[in-house]
Amino acid sequence: MEKGSLNNPEAGEVMKELKEELMDPTAEGVGMAHVFGLSPEEVKSTYLVACQKLAQNDILEASKLFCMLVALDHNEFKHWRGLGICGMRAQQFFPAAFCFTRALIKNPNDVVSLVFRGEARVNTGQVILGREDLESAISKAATSKDRDDQNYGKRAKAVLKMMDAGDDAGASFDR
């Protein structure tokens, strides 16, 4: 074996531990951004480009960027939320709900993720869980001073109103 080679038992064990740490979505340690030496500014600028792609409704490119961001920093709730929104727009409701759950693990007070997860759950037939998310979002939005939270609280109310009126399309609209 070559000196400095990764093809030895010690290096293999280190790589295994690093992989477990990086791939565990609950891990609070280093992310791929650290491994690749990316600065917080580089990650932030990638996030801004991903949001821009999402605003342009370029779901494929936005999805690629948000996937990369999740890999780079799986502890940032906004990365998971962005990927979830891409899933919603692509009508991939189960993966979207998973992403919003990951976002809420990192930030339990994220009203936007609660509303979208509620909508995703309703669209997957998990109506009771979806309703709980929407009601929780309304409650959190009522005490928030954040304008986005308040707007998404209104959205949650509108979705619940449509659900109660029996409009099946009530939860499938998108921002």
Secondary structure, 3 states (H helix, E strand, C coil): CCCCCCCCHHHHHHHHHHHHHHHCCCCCCCCHHHHHCCCHHHHHHHHHHHHHHHHCCCHHHHHHHHHHHHHHCCCCHHHHHHHHHHHHHCCCHHHHHHHHHHHHHHCCCCHHHHHHHHHHHHHCCCHHHHHHHHHHHHHHHHCCCCHHHHHHHHHHHHHHHHHHCCCHHHHCCCC
